[in-house]
Amino acid sequence: MSKMFSIEIGSSFLGRDPLAELVEEARRVGLKVIPWFEYGFVSSYNLNGGMLLQQ
């Protein structure tokens, strides 16, 4: 991750799957999880695609 985004992941999160943890807890209390990742991956026309497309 640090090569791609210049940010090192916190050691307490290594090897974890946050979505799987969320689904497990939601099921425990009878909730459904519908993941929606659209907004976080928006590119920018003004910045020639932005950082995500450049990477």
mmCIF entry with sequence, helices, sheets and N, C-alpha, C, O atoms, coordinates in Angstrom:
data_MODEL
# 
_entry.id   MODEL 
# 
_entity.id                         1 
_entity.type                       polymer 
_entity.pdbx_number_of_molecules   1 
# 
_entity_poly.entity_id                      1 
_entity_poly.type                           'polypeptide(L)' 
_entity_poly.nstd_linkage                   no 
_entity_poly.nstd_monomer                   no 
_entity_poly.pdbx_seq_one_letter_code       MSKMFSIEIGSSFLGRDPLAELVEEARRVGLKVIPWFEYGFVSSYNLNGGMLLQQ 
_entity_poly.pdbx_seq_one_letter_code_can   MSKMFSIEIGSSFLGRDPLAELVEEARRVGLKVIPWFEYGFVSSYNLNGGMLLQQ 
_entity_poly.pdbx_strand_id                 A 
# 
loop_
_entity_poly_seq.entity_id 
_entity_poly_seq.num 
_entity_poly_seq.mon_id 
_entity_poly_seq.hetero 
1 1  MET n 
1 2  SER n 
1 3  LYS n 
1 4  MET n 
1 5  PHE n 
1 6  SER n 
1 7  ILE n 
1 8  GLU n 
1 9  ILE n 
1 10 GLY n 
1 11 SER n 
1 12 SER n 
1 13 PHE n 
1 14 LEU n 
1 15 GLY n 
1 16 ARG n 
1 17 ASP n 
1 18 PRO n 
1 19 LEU n 
1 20 ALA n 
1 21 GLU n 
1 22 LEU n 
1 23 VAL n 
1 24 GLU n 
1 25 GLU n 
1 26 ALA n 
1 27 ARG n 
1 28 ARG n 
1 29 VAL n 
1 30 GLY n 
1 31 LEU n 
1 32 LYS n 
1 33 VAL n 
1 34 ILE n 
1 35 PRO n 
1 36 TRP n 
1 37 PHE n 
1 38 GLU n 
1 39 TYR n 
1 40 GLY n 
1 41 PHE n 
1 42 VAL n 
1 43 SER n 
1 44 SER n 
1 45 TYR n 
1 46 ASN n 
1 47 LEU n 
1 48 ASN n 
1 49 GLY n 
1 50 GLY n 
1 51 MET n 
1 52 LEU n 
1 53 LEU n 
1 54 GLN n 
1 55 GLN n 
# 
_struct_asym.id          A 
_struct_asym.entity_id   1 
# 
loop_
_struct_conf.conf_type_id 
_struct_conf.id 
_struct_conf.pdbx_PDB_helix_id 
_struct_conf.beg_label_comp_id 
_struct_conf.beg_label_asym_id 
_struct_conf.beg_label_seq_id 
_struct_conf.pdbx_beg_PDB_ins_code 
_struct_conf.end_label_comp_id 
_struct_conf.end_label_asym_id 
_struct_conf.end_label_seq_id 
_struct_conf.pdbx_end_PDB_ins_code 
_struct_conf.beg_auth_comp_id 
_struct_conf.beg_auth_asym_id 
_struct_conf.beg_auth_seq_id 
_struct_conf.end_auth_comp_id 
_struct_conf.end_auth_asym_id 
_struct_conf.end_auth_seq_id 
_struct_conf.pdbx_PDB_helix_class 
_struct_conf.details 
_struct_conf.pdbx_PDB_helix_length 
HELX_P HELX_P1 AA1 SER A 2  ? PHE A 5  ? SER A 2  PHE A 5  1 ? 4  
HELX_P HELX_P2 AA2 SER A 11 ? PHE A 13 ? SER A 11 PHE A 13 5 ? 3  
HELX_P HELX_P3 AA3 PRO A 18 ? ARG A 28 ? PRO A 18 ARG A 28 1 ? 11 
HELX_P HELX_P4 AA4 TYR A 39 ? PHE A 41 ? TYR A 39 PHE A 41 5 ? 3  
HELX_P HELX_P5 AA5 GLY A 50 ? GLN A 54 ? GLY A 50 GLN A 54 1 ? 5  
# 
_struct_conf_type.id          HELX_P 
_struct_conf_type.criteria    ? 
_struct_conf_type.reference   ? 
# 
loop_
_atom_site.group_PDB 
_atom_site.id 
_atom_site.type_symbol 
_atom_site.label_atom_id 
_atom_site.label_alt_id 
_atom_site.label_comp_id 
_atom_site.label_asym_id 
_atom_site.label_entity_id 
_atom_site.label_seq_id 
_atom_site.pdbx_PDB_ins_code 
_atom_site.Cartn_x 
_atom_site.Cartn_y 
_atom_site.Cartn_z 
_atom_site.occupancy 
_atom_site.B_iso_or_equiv 
_atom_site.pdbx_formal_charge 
_atom_site.auth_seq_id 
_atom_site.auth_comp_id 
_atom_site.auth_asym_id 
_atom_site.auth_atom_id 
_atom_site.pdbx_PDB_model_num 
ATOM 1   N N  . MET A 1 1  ? 0.805   -1.197  0.000   1.00 0.00 ? 1  MET A N  1 
ATOM 2   C CA . MET A 1 1  ? 0.000   0.000   0.000   1.00 0.00 ? 1  MET A CA 1 
ATOM 3   C C  . MET A 1 1  ? 0.848   1.261   0.000   1.00 0.00 ? 1  MET A C  1 
ATOM 4   O O  . MET A 1 1  ? 0.501   2.227   -0.679  1.00 0.00 ? 1  MET A O  1 
ATOM 5   N N  . SER A 1 2  ? 1.946   1.281   0.738   1.00 0.00 ? 2  SER A N  1 
ATOM 6   C CA . SER A 1 2  ? 2.730   2.511   0.827   1.00 0.00 ? 2  SER A CA 1 
ATOM 7   C C  . SER A 1 2  ? 3.322   2.897   -0.531  1.00 0.00 ? 2  SER A C  1 
ATOM 8   O O  . SER A 1 2  ? 3.504   4.085   -0.794  1.00 0.00 ? 2  SER A O  1 
ATOM 9   N N  . LYS A 1 3  ? 3.623   1.937   -1.390  1.00 0.00 ? 3  LYS A N  1 
ATOM 10  C CA . LYS A 1 3  ? 4.150   2.256   -2.721  1.00 0.00 ? 3  LYS A CA 1 
ATOM 11  C C  . LYS A 1 3  ? 3.095   2.947   -3.569  1.00 0.00 ? 3  LYS A C  1 
ATOM 12  O O  . LYS A 1 3  ? 3.415   3.807   -4.389  1.00 0.00 ? 3  LYS A O  1 
ATOM 13  N N  . MET A 1 4  ? 1.839   2.571   -3.373  1.00 0.00 ? 4  MET A N  1 
ATOM 14  C CA . MET A 1 4  ? 0.769   3.097   -4.203  1.00 0.00 ? 4  MET A CA 1 
ATOM 15  C C  . MET A 1 4  ? 0.231   4.433   -3.687  1.00 0.00 ? 4  MET A C  1 
ATOM 16  O O  . MET A 1 4  ? -0.076  5.323   -4.480  1.00 0.00 ? 4  MET A O  1 
ATOM 17  N N  . PHE A 1 5  ? 0.116   4.580   -2.370  1.00 0.00 ? 5  PHE A N  1 
ATOM 18  C CA . PHE A 1 5  ? -0.524  5.758   -1.812  1.00 0.00 ? 5  PHE A CA 1 
ATOM 19  C C  . PHE A 1 5  ? 0.370   6.545   -0.855  1.00 0.00 ? 5  PHE A C  1 
ATOM 20  O O  . PHE A 1 5  ? -0.067  7.560   -0.314  1.00 0.00 ? 5  PHE A O  1 
ATOM 21  N N  . SER A 1 6  ? 1.589   6.111   -0.636  1.00 0.00 ? 6  SER A N  1 
ATOM 22  C CA . SER A 1 6  ? 2.534   6.767   0.278   1.00 0.00 ? 6  SER A CA 1 
ATOM 23  C C  . SER A 1 6  ? 2.042   6.798   1.721   1.00 0.00 ? 6  SER A C  1 
ATOM 24  O O  . SER A 1 6  ? 2.472   7.640   2.508   1.00 0.00 ? 6  SER A O  1 
ATOM 25  N N  . ILE A 1 7  ? 1.148   5.884   2.064   1.00 0.00 ? 7  ILE A N  1 
ATOM 26  C CA . ILE A 1 7  ? 0.635   5.793   3.431   1.00 0.00 ? 7  ILE A CA 1 
ATOM 27  C C  . ILE A 1 7  ? 0.735   4.341   3.871   1.00 0.00 ? 7  ILE A C  1 
ATOM 28  O O  . ILE A 1 7  ? 0.218   3.447   3.201   1.00 0.00 ? 7  ILE A O  1 
ATOM 29  N N  . GLU A 1 8  ? 1.389   4.110   4.977   1.00 0.00 ? 8  GLU A N  1 
ATOM 30  C CA . GLU A 1 8  ? 1.536   2.758   5.505   1.00 0.00 ? 8  GLU A CA 1 
ATOM 31  C C  . GLU A 1 8  ? 0.283   2.381   6.285   1.00 0.00 ? 8  GLU A C  1 
ATOM 32  O O  . GLU A 1 8  ? -0.252  3.204   7.027   1.00 0.00 ? 8  GLU A O  1 
ATOM 33  N N  . ILE A 1 9  ? -0.193  1.141   6.126   1.00 0.00 ? 9  ILE A N  1 
ATOM 34  C CA . ILE A 1 9  ? -1.362  0.678   6.860   1.00 0.00 ? 9  ILE A CA 1 
ATOM 35  C C  . ILE A 1 9  ? -0.978  0.454   8.322   1.00 0.00 ? 9  ILE A C  1 
ATOM 36  O O  . ILE A 1 9  ? 0.125   -0.001  8.627   1.00 0.00 ? 9  ILE A O  1 
ATOM 37  N N  . GLY A 1 10 ? -1.903  0.779   9.211   1.00 0.00 ? 10 GLY A N  1 
ATOM 38  C CA . GLY A 1 10 ? -1.661  0.570   10.641  1.00 0.00 ? 10 GLY A CA 1 
ATOM 39  C C  . GLY A 1 10 ? -1.478  -0.905  10.939  1.00 0.00 ? 10 GLY A C  1 
ATOM 40  O O  . GLY A 1 10 ? -2.212  -1.732  10.398  1.00 0.00 ? 10 GLY A O  1 
ATOM 41  N N  . SER A 1 11 ? -0.529  -1.256  11.775  1.00 0.00 ? 11 SER A N  1 
ATOM 42  C CA . SER A 1 11 ? -0.213  -2.667  12.059  1.00 0.00 ? 11 SER A CA 1 
ATOM 43  C C  . SER A 1 11 ? -1.403  -3.415  12.650  1.00 0.00 ? 11 SER A C  1 
ATOM 44  O O  . SER A 1 11 ? -1.506  -4.629  12.473  1.00 0.00 ? 11 SER A O  1 
ATOM 45  N N  . SER A 1 12 ? -2.302  -2.726  13.343  1.00 0.00 ? 12 SER A N  1 
ATOM 46  C CA . SER A 1 12 ? -3.464  -3.411  13.926  1.00 0.00 ? 12 SER A CA 1 
ATOM 47  C C  . SER A 1 12 ? -4.474  -3.836  12.854  1.00 0.00 ? 12 SER A C  1 
ATOM 48  O O  . SER A 1 12 ? -5.386  -4.609  13.143  1.00 0.00 ? 12 SER A O  1 
ATOM 49  N N  . PHE A 1 13 ? -4.322  -3.338  11.615  1.00 0.00 ? 13 PHE A N  1 
ATOM 50  C CA . PHE A 1 13 ? -5.244  -3.680  10.537  1.00 0.00 ? 13 PHE A CA 1 
ATOM 51  C C  . PHE A 1 13 ? -4.671  -4.698  9.558   1.00 0.00 ? 13 PHE A C  1 
ATOM 52  O O  . PHE A 1 13 ? -5.388  -5.158  8.669   1.00 0.00 ? 13 PHE A O  1 
ATOM 53  N N  . LEU A 1 14 ? -3.409  -5.058  9.695   1.00 0.00 ? 14 LEU A N  1 
ATOM 54  C CA . LEU A 1 14 ? -2.788  -6.016  8.777   1.00 0.00 ? 14 LEU A CA 1 
ATOM 55  C C  . LEU A 1 14 ? -3.504  -7.364  8.847   1.00 0.00 ? 14 LEU A C  1 
ATOM 56  O O  . LEU A 1 14 ? -3.777  -7.874  9.933   1.00 0.00 ? 14 LEU A O  1 
ATOM 57  N N  . GLY A 1 15 ? -3.801  -7.928  7.697   1.00 0.00 ? 15 GLY A N  1 
ATOM 58  C CA . GLY A 1 15 ? -4.414  -9.253  7.631   1.00 0.00 ? 15 GLY A CA 1 
ATOM 59  C C  . GLY A 1 15 ? -5.906  -9.261  7.931   1.00 0.00 ? 15 GLY A C  1 
ATOM 60  O O  . GLY A 1 15 ? -6.510  -10.332 7.973   1.00 0.00 ? 15 GLY A O  1 
ATOM 61  N N  . ARG A 1 16 ? -6.520  -8.094  8.142   1.00 0.00 ? 16 ARG A N  1 
ATOM 62  C CA . ARG A 1 16 ? -7.948  -8.043  8.447   1.00 0.00 ? 16 ARG A CA 1 
ATOM 63  C C  . ARG A 1 16 ? -8.746  -7.725  7.191   1.00 0.00 ? 16 ARG A C  1 
ATOM 64  O O  . ARG A 1 16 ? -8.227  -7.137  6.242   1.00 0.00 ? 16 ARG A O  1 
ATOM 65  N N  . ASP A 1 17 ? -9.996  -8.115  7.196   1.00 0.00 ? 17 ASP A N  1 
ATOM 66  C CA . ASP A 1 17 ? -10.916 -7.824  6.105   1.00 0.00 ? 17 ASP A CA 1 
ATOM 67  C C  . ASP A 1 17 ? -12.090 -7.049  6.697   1.00 0.00 ? 17 ASP A C  1 
ATOM 68  O O  . ASP A 1 17 ? -13.030 -7.654  7.211   1.00 0.00 ? 17 ASP A O  1 
ATOM 69  N N  . PRO A 1 18 ? -12.045 -5.706  6.632   1.00 0.00 ? 18 PRO A N  1 
ATOM 70  C CA . PRO A 1 18 ? -13.078 -4.899  7.278   1.00 0.00 ? 18 PRO A CA 1 
ATOM 71  C C  . PRO A 1 18 ? -14.500 -5.194  6.786   1.00 0.00 ? 18 PRO A C  1 
ATOM 72  O O  . PRO A 1 18 ? -15.443 -5.180  7.577   1.00 0.00 ? 18 PRO A O  1 
ATOM 73  N N  . LEU A 1 19 ? -14.656 -5.460  5.487   1.00 0.00 ? 19 LEU A N  1 
ATOM 74  C CA . LEU A 1 19 ? -15.985 -5.755  4.974   1.00 0.00 ? 19 LEU A CA 1 
ATOM 75  C C  . LEU A 1 19 ? -16.511 -7.072  5.551   1.00 0.00 ? 19 LEU A C  1 
ATOM 76  O O  . LEU A 1 19 ? -17.677 -7.156  5.937   1.00 0.00 ? 19 LEU A O  1 
ATOM 77  N N  . ALA A 1 20 ? -15.673 -8.080  5.611   1.00 0.00 ? 20 ALA A N  1 
ATOM 78  C CA . ALA A 1 20 ? -16.082 -9.369  6.188   1.00 0.00 ? 20 ALA A CA 1 
ATOM 79  C C  . ALA A 1 20 ? -16.452 -9.206  7.655   1.00 0.00 ? 20 ALA A C  1 
ATOM 80  O O  . ALA A 1 20 ? -17.413 -9.817  8.123   1.00 0.00 ? 20 ALA A O  1 
ATOM 81  N N  . GLU A 1 21 ? -15.700 -8.389  8.385   1.00 0.00 ? 21 GLU A N  1 
ATOM 82  C CA . GLU A 1 21 ? -16.010 -8.149  9.795   1.00 0.00 ? 21 GLU A CA 1 
ATOM 83  C C  . GLU A 1 21 ? -17.360 -7.450  9.931   1.00 0.00 ? 21 GLU A C  1 
ATOM 84  O O  . GLU A 1 21 ? -18.152 -7.791  10.810  1.00 0.00 ? 21 GLU A O  1 
ATOM 85  N N  . LEU A 1 22 ? -17.623 -6.477  9.067   1.00 0.00 ? 22 LEU A N  1 
ATOM 86  C CA . LEU A 1 22 ? -18.890 -5.756  9.093   1.00 0.00 ? 22 LEU A CA 1 
ATOM 87  C C  . LEU A 1 22 ? -20.063 -6.693  8.799   1.00 0.00 ? 22 LEU A C  1 
ATOM 88  O O  . LEU A 1 22 ? -21.078 -6.656  9.494   1.00 0.00 ? 22 LEU A O  1 
ATOM 89  N N  . VAL A 1 23 ? -19.925 -7.532  7.768   1.00 0.00 ? 23 VAL A N  1 
ATOM 90  C CA . VAL A 1 23 ? -20.980 -8.473  7.398   1.00 0.00 ? 23 VAL A CA 1 
ATOM 91  C C  . VAL A 1 23 ? -21.254 -9.434  8.552   1.00 0.00 ? 23 VAL A C  1 
ATOM 92  O O  . VAL A 1 23 ? -22.410 -9.716  8.865   1.00 0.00 ? 23 VAL A O  1 
ATOM 93  N N  . GLU A 1 24 ? -20.216 -9.927  9.172   1.00 0.00 ? 24 GLU A N  1 
ATOM 94  C CA . GLU A 1 24 ? -20.374 -10.862 10.284  1.00 0.00 ? 24 GLU A CA 1 
ATOM 95  C C  . GLU A 1 24 ? -21.154 -10.229 11.440  1.00 0.00 ? 24 GLU A C  1 
ATOM 96  O O  . GLU A 1 24 ? -22.071 -10.841 11.987  1.00 0.00 ? 24 GLU A O  1 
ATOM 97  N N  . GLU A 1 25 ? -20.784 -9.012  11.803  1.00 0.00 ? 25 GLU A N  1 
ATOM 98  C CA . GLU A 1 25 ? -21.482 -8.328  12.899  1.00 0.00 ? 25 GLU A CA 1 
ATOM 99  C C  . GLU A 1 25 ? -22.916 -7.977  12.514  1.00 0.00 ? 25 GLU A C  1 
ATOM 100 O O  . GLU A 1 25 ? -23.819 -8.068  13.346  1.00 0.00 ? 25 GLU A O  1 
ATOM 101 N N  . ALA A 1 26 ? -23.130 -7.581  11.276  1.00 0.00 ? 26 ALA A N  1 
ATOM 102 C CA . ALA A 1 26 ? -24.480 -7.246  10.826  1.00 0.00 ? 26 ALA A CA 1 
ATOM 103 C C  . ALA A 1 26 ? -25.387 -8.473  10.872  1.00 0.00 ? 26 ALA A C  1 
ATOM 104 O O  . ALA A 1 26 ? -26.523 -8.392  11.338  1.00 0.00 ? 26 ALA A O  1 
ATOM 105 N N  . ARG A 1 27 ? -24.892 -9.591  10.395  1.00 0.00 ? 27 ARG A N  1 
ATOM 106 C CA . ARG A 1 27 ? -25.686 -10.829 10.428  1.00 0.00 ? 27 ARG A CA 1 
ATOM 107 C C  . ARG A 1 27 ? -26.033 -11.220 11.853  1.00 0.00 ? 27 ARG A C  1 
ATOM 108 O O  . ARG A 1 27 ? -27.120 -11.732 12.120  1.00 0.00 ? 27 ARG A O  1 
ATOM 109 N N  . ARG A 1 28 ? -25.115 -10.979 12.754  1.00 0.00 ? 28 ARG A N  1 
ATOM 110 C CA . ARG A 1 28 ? -25.329 -11.331 14.165  1.00 0.00 ? 28 ARG A CA 1 
ATOM 111 C C  . ARG A 1 28 ? -26.556 -10.629 14.726  1.00 0.00 ? 28 ARG A C  1 
ATOM 112 O O  . ARG A 1 28 ? -27.250 -11.182 15.579  1.00 0.00 ? 28 ARG A O  1 
ATOM 113 N N  . VAL A 1 29 ? -26.831 -9.416  14.256  1.00 0.00 ? 29 VAL A N  1 
ATOM 114 C CA . VAL A 1 29 ? -27.979 -8.659  14.766  1.00 0.00 ? 29 VAL A CA 1 
ATOM 115 C C  . VAL A 1 29 ? -29.113 -8.555  13.746  1.00 0.00 ? 29 VAL A C  1 
ATOM 116 O O  . VAL A 1 29 ? -30.033 -7.757  13.926  1.00 0.00 ? 29 VAL A O  1 
ATOM 117 N N  . GLY A 1 30 ? -29.056 -9.352  12.681  1.00 0.00 ? 30 GLY A N  1 
ATOM 118 C CA . GLY A 1 30 ? -30.147 -9.420  11.717  1.00 0.00 ? 30 GLY A CA 1 
ATOM 119 C C  . GLY A 1 30 ? -30.185 -8.314  10.680  1.00 0.00 ? 30 GLY A C  1 
ATOM 120 O O  . GLY A 1 30 ? -31.257 -7.999  10.162  1.00 0.00 ? 30 GLY A O  1 
ATOM 121 N N  . LEU A 1 31 ? -29.051 -7.718  10.365  1.00 0.00 ? 31 LEU A N  1 
ATOM 122 C CA . LEU A 1 31 ? -28.993 -6.664  9.351   1.00 0.00 ? 31 LEU A CA 1 
ATOM 123 C C  . LEU A 1 31 ? -28.365 -7.181  8.064   1.00 0.00 ? 31 LEU A C  1 
ATOM 124 O O  . LEU A 1 31 ? -27.557 -8.110  8.088   1.00 0.00 ? 31 LEU A O  1 
ATOM 125 N N  . LYS A 1 32 ? -28.737 -6.577  6.944   1.00 0.00 ? 32 LYS A N  1 
ATOM 126 C CA . LYS A 1 32 ? -28.098 -6.867  5.663   1.00 0.00 ? 32 LYS A CA 1 
ATOM 127 C C  . LYS A 1 32 ? -27.070 -5.777  5.393   1.00 0.00 ? 32 LYS A C  1 
ATOM 128 O O  . LYS A 1 32 ? -27.253 -4.628  5.796   1.00 0.00 ? 32 LYS A O  1 
ATOM 129 N N  . VAL A 1 33 ? -26.004 -6.137  4.720   1.00 0.00 ? 33 VAL A N  1 
ATOM 130 C CA . VAL A 1 33 ? -24.985 -5.174  4.312   1.00 0.00 ? 33 VAL A CA 1 
ATOM 131 C C  . VAL A 1 33 ? -24.978 -5.125  2.791   1.00 0.00 ? 33 VAL A C  1 
ATOM 132 O O  . VAL A 1 33 ? -24.855 -6.151  2.123   1.00 0.00 ? 33 VAL A O  1 
ATOM 133 N N  . ILE A 1 34 ? -25.114 -3.910  2.255   1.00 0.00 ? 34 ILE A N  1 
ATOM 134 C CA . ILE A 1 34 ? -25.055 -3.717  0.808   1.00 0.00 ? 34 ILE A CA 1 
ATOM 135 C C  . ILE A 1 34 ? -23.909 -2.743  0.548   1.00 0.00 ? 34 ILE A C  1 
ATOM 136 O O  . ILE A 1 34 ? -24.106 -1.530  0.625   1.00 0.00 ? 34 ILE A O  1 
ATOM 137 N N  . PRO A 1 35 ? -22.723 -3.250  0.242   1.00 0.00 ? 35 PRO A N  1 
ATOM 138 C CA . PRO A 1 35 ? -21.572 -2.360  0.038   1.00 0.00 ? 35 PRO A CA 1 
ATOM 139 C C  . PRO A 1 35 ? -21.732 -1.505  -1.217  1.00 0.00 ? 35 PRO A C  1 
ATOM 140 O O  . PRO A 1 35 ? -22.214 -1.977  -2.246  1.00 0.00 ? 35 PRO A O  1 
ATOM 141 N N  . TRP A 1 36 ? -21.328 -0.259  -1.118  1.00 0.00 ? 36 TRP A N  1 
ATOM 142 C CA . TRP A 1 36 ? -21.408 0.667   -2.250  1.00 0.00 ? 36 TRP A CA 1 
ATOM 143 C C  . TRP A 1 36 ? -20.125 1.481   -2.230  1.00 0.00 ? 36 TRP A C  1 
ATOM 144 O O  . TRP A 1 36 ? -19.950 2.325   -1.351  1.00 0.00 ? 36 TRP A O  1 
ATOM 145 N N  . PHE A 1 37 ? -19.234 1.251   -3.168  1.00 0.00 ? 37 PHE A N  1 
ATOM 146 C CA . PHE A 1 37 ? -17.916 1.863   -3.175  1.00 0.00 ? 37 PHE A CA 1 
ATOM 147 C C  . PHE A 1 37 ? -17.753 2.954   -4.230  1.00 0.00 ? 37 PHE A C  1 
ATOM 148 O O  . PHE A 1 37 ? -16.629 3.374   -4.505  1.00 0.00 ? 37 PHE A O  1 
ATOM 149 N N  . GLU A 1 38 ? -18.813 3.406   -4.806  1.00 0.00 ? 38 GLU A N  1 
ATOM 150 C CA . GLU A 1 38 ? -18.727 4.321   -5.944  1.00 0.00 ? 38 GLU A CA 1 
ATOM 151 C C  . GLU A 1 38 ? -18.015 5.632   -5.616  1.00 0.00 ? 38 GLU A C  1 
ATOM 152 O O  . GLU A 1 38 ? -17.043 5.975   -6.289  1.00 0.00 ? 38 GLU A O  1 
ATOM 153 N N  . TYR A 1 39 ? -18.460 6.364   -4.620  1.00 0.00 ? 39 TYR A N  1 
ATOM 154 C CA . TYR A 1 39 ? -17.985 7.726   -4.429  1.00 0.00 ? 39 TYR A CA 1 
ATOM 155 C C  . TYR A 1 39 ? -16.490 7.813   -4.129  1.00 0.00 ? 39 TYR A C  1 
ATOM 156 O O  . TYR A 1 39 ? -15.831 8.740   -4.599  1.00 0.00 ? 39 TYR A O  1 
ATOM 157 N N  . GLY A 1 40 ? -15.950 6.900   -3.379  1.00 0.00 ? 40 GLY A N  1 
ATOM 158 C CA . GLY A 1 40 ? -14.545 6.952   -3.018  1.00 0.00 ? 40 GLY A CA 1 
ATOM 159 C C  . GLY A 1 40 ? -13.600 6.767   -4.187  1.00 0.00 ? 40 GLY A C  1 
ATOM 160 O O  . GLY A 1 40 ? -12.410 7.056   -4.064  1.00 0.00 ? 40 GLY A O  1 
ATOM 161 N N  . PHE A 1 41 ? -14.098 6.293   -5.317  1.00 0.00 ? 41 PHE A N  1 
ATOM 162 C CA . PHE A 1 41 ? -13.250 6.031   -6.475  1.00 0.00 ? 41 PHE A CA 1 
ATOM 163 C C  . PHE A 1 41 ? -13.562 6.957   -7.649  1.00 0.00 ? 41 PHE A C  1 
ATOM 164 O O  . PHE A 1 41 ? -13.286 6.624   -8.802  1.00 0.00 ? 41 PHE A O  1 
ATOM 165 N N  . VAL A 1 42 ? -14.133 8.113   -7.351  1.00 0.00 ? 42 VAL A N  1 
ATOM 166 C CA . VAL A 1 42 ? -14.471 9.075   -8.396  1.00 0.00 ? 42 VAL A CA 1 
ATOM 167 C C  . VAL A 1 42 ? -13.185 9.703   -8.930  1.00 0.00 ? 42 VAL A C  1 
ATOM 168 O O  . VAL A 1 42 ? -12.292 10.056  -8.160  1.00 0.00 ? 42 VAL A O  1 
ATOM 169 N N  . SER A 1 43 ? -13.101 9.836   -10.242 1.00 0.00 ? 43 SER A N  1 
ATOM 170 C CA . SER A 1 43 ? -11.942 10.505  -10.833 1.00 0.00 ? 43 SER A CA 1 
ATOM 171 C C  . SER A 1 43 ? -12.298 11.951  -11.151 1.00 0.00 ? 43 SER A C  1 
ATOM 172 O O  . SER A 1 43 ? -13.462 12.341  -11.055 1.00 0.00 ? 43 SER A O  1 
ATOM 173 N N  . SER A 1 44 ? -11.317 12.733  -11.523 1.00 0.00 ? 44 SER A N  1 
ATOM 174 C CA . SER A 1 44 ? -11.521 14.151  -11.775 1.00 0.00 ? 44 SER A CA 1 
ATOM 175 C C  . SER A 1 44 ? -11.212 14.494  -13.226 1.00 0.00 ? 44 SER A C  1 
ATOM 176 O O  . SER A 1 44 ? -10.125 14.191  -13.716 1.00 0.00 ? 44 SER A O  1 
ATOM 177 N N  . TYR A 1 45 ? -12.155 15.123  -13.915 1.00 0.00 ? 45 TYR A N  1 
ATOM 178 C CA . TYR A 1 45 ? -11.905 15.590  -15.274 1.00 0.00 ? 45 TYR A CA 1 
ATOM 179 C C  . TYR A 1 45 ? -10.946 16.772  -15.273 1.00 0.00 ? 45 TYR A C  1 
ATOM 180 O O  . TYR A 1 45 ? -10.158 16.939  -16.204 1.00 0.00 ? 45 TYR A O  1 
ATOM 181 N N  . ASN A 1 46 ? -11.012 17.592  -14.226 1.00 0.00 ? 46 ASN A N  1 
ATOM 182 C CA . ASN A 1 46 ? -10.166 18.783  -14.154 1.00 0.00 ? 46 ASN A CA 1 
ATOM 183 C C  . ASN A 1 46 ? -8.694  18.433  -13.933 1.00 0.00 ? 46 ASN A C  1 
ATOM 184 O O  . ASN A 1 46 ? -7.814  19.192  -14.338 1.00 0.00 ? 46 ASN A O  1 
ATOM 185 N N  . LEU A 1 47 ? -8.420  17.310  -13.307 1.00 0.00 ? 47 LEU A N  1 
ATOM 186 C CA . LEU A 1 47 ? -7.033  16.937  -12.987 1.00 0.00 ? 47 LEU A CA 1 
ATOM 187 C C  . LEU A 1 47 ? -6.558  15.769  -13.853 1.00 0.00 ? 47 LEU A C  1 
ATOM 188 O O  . LEU A 1 47 ? -5.739  14.961  -13.414 1.00 0.00 ? 47 LEU A O  1 
ATOM 189 N N  . ASN A 1 48 ? -7.073  15.681  -15.088 1.00 0.00 ? 48 ASN A N  1 
ATOM 190 C CA . ASN A 1 48 ? -6.672  14.619  -16.007 1.00 0.00 ? 48 ASN A CA 1 
ATOM 191 C C  . ASN A 1 48 ? -6.862  13.230  -15.402 1.00 0.00 ? 48 ASN A C  1 
ATOM 192 O O  . ASN A 1 48 ? -6.010  12.355  -15.554 1.00 0.00 ? 48 ASN A O  1 
ATOM 193 N N  . GLY A 1 49 ? -7.980  13.040  -14.719 1.00 0.00 ? 49 GLY A N  1 
ATOM 194 C CA . GLY A 1 49 ? -8.282  11.746  -14.126 1.00 0.00 ? 49 GLY A CA 1 
ATOM 195 C C  . GLY A 1 49 ? -7.983  11.670  -12.652 1.00 0.00 ? 49 GLY A C  1 
ATOM 196 O O  . GLY A 1 49 ? -8.516  10.800  -11.963 1.00 0.00 ? 49 GLY A O  1 
ATOM 197 N N  . GLY A 1 50 ? -7.155  12.546  -12.150 1.00 0.00 ? 50 GLY A N  1 
ATOM 198 C CA . GLY A 1 50 ? -6.823  12.538  -10.728 1.00 0.00 ? 50 GLY A CA 1 
ATOM 199 C C  . GLY A 1 50 ? -5.820  11.468  -10.350 1.00 0.00 ? 50 GLY A C  1 
ATOM 200 O O  . GLY A 1 50 ? -5.364  10.697  -11.195 1.00 0.00 ? 50 GLY A O  1 
ATOM 201 N N  . MET A 1 51 ? -5.483  11.428  -9.070  1.00 0.00 ? 51 MET A N  1 
ATOM 202 C CA . MET A 1 51 ? -4.463  10.534  -8.559  1.00 0.00 ? 51 MET A CA 1 
ATOM 203 C C  . MET A 1 51 ? -4.780  9.050   -8.810  1.00 0.00 ? 51 MET A C  1 
ATOM 204 O O  . MET A 1 51 ? -3.887  8.277   -9.157  1.00 0.00 ? 51 MET A O  1 
ATOM 205 N N  . LEU A 1 52 ? -6.050  8.652   -8.633  1.00 0.00 ? 52 LEU A N  1 
ATOM 206 C CA . LEU A 1 52 ? -6.374  7.224   -8.786  1.00 0.00 ? 52 LEU A CA 1 
ATOM 207 C C  . LEU A 1 52 ? -6.093  6.713   -10.188 1.00 0.00 ? 52 LEU A C  1 
ATOM 208 O O  . LEU A 1 52 ? -5.523  5.633   -10.345 1.00 0.00 ? 52 LEU A O  1 
ATOM 209 N N  . LEU A 1 53 ? -6.479  7.462   -11.205 1.00 0.00 ? 53 LEU A N  1 
ATOM 210 C CA . LEU A 1 53 ? -6.224  7.020   -12.569 1.00 0.00 ? 53 LEU A CA 1 
ATOM 211 C C  . LEU A 1 53 ? -4.746  7.109   -12.931 1.00 0.00 ? 53 LEU A C  1 
ATOM 212 O O  . LEU A 1 53 ? -4.255  6.298   -13.717 1.00 0.00 ? 53 LEU A O  1 
ATOM 213 N N  . GLN A 1 54 ? -4.041  8.067   -12.378 1.00 0.00 ? 54 GLN A N  1 
ATOM 214 C CA . GLN A 1 54 ? -2.612  8.165   -12.648 1.00 0.00 ? 54 GLN A CA 1 
ATOM 215 C C  . GLN A 1 54 ? -1.853  6.989   -12.055 1.00 0.00 ? 54 GLN A C  1 
ATOM 216 O O  . GLN A 1 54 ? -0.880  6.520   -12.647 1.00 0.00 ? 54 GLN A O  1 
ATOM 217 N N  . GLN A 1 55 ? -2.281  6.507   -10.899 1.00 0.00 ? 55 GLN A N  1 
ATOM 218 C CA . GLN A 1 55 ? -1.623  5.371   -10.261 1.00 0.00 ? 55 GLN A CA 1 
ATOM 219 C C  . GLN A 1 55 ? -1.862  4.107   -11.063 1.00 0.00 ? 55 GLN A C  1 
ATOM 220 O O  . GLN A 1 55 ? -1.386  3.036   -10.686 1.00 0.00 ? 55 GLN A O  1 
# 
